[in-house]
Amino acid sequence: MEETIEHQEDLFINSPFNKHIGIEVKHFSEGDVVLQLTIKDSHLNVNDTAHGGVYFSLLDSVMGATVRSTVKNPITTISMNINYFSPIKEEDIITATAKIIQKGNSIVTAEGEVSDKSGKVVSKAIGTFKIMRHLKKGAIENNEE
């Protein structure tokens, strides 16, 4: 059964991980998702800039949400490659967007980018996602499909 866009948006708004790091859903429609994050002290690395994992998590989330909004089924990340262009400091606000590059029957490739408040792209990634159309209840816990 396909998911509704409202159900998908709710999943991302109420995701325990997204809440934990502070990711906010700014826009959610089919193939068009915008996520935002205000950099806090807890996001900083030893150089007092946002840790690379913060960029990575935001990009994984926005690409995953964009893919899921299009295929209307659960998905999982298979691989992700990221490039970092510019550091982000505490209290900076970053915004993530994504687009689908290729969609097959079971695999989708997406590209995402993170921009600072001036619109400067500070990081880009490409990710590959598996569509889990026939996911059974409890299948994730049992590593099944």
Buried (B, 14 or more C-beta within 10 A) or exposed (E): EEBEEEEBBBBBEEBEEBEEBBBBBEEBEEBBBBBBBBBEEEBBEEEEBBBEEBBBBBBBBBBBBBBBBBBBBBBEBEEBEBEBEEBBEBEBEBBBBBBBEEBEEEEBBBBBBBBBEEEEEBBBBBBBBBBBBEBEEEEEEEEEE
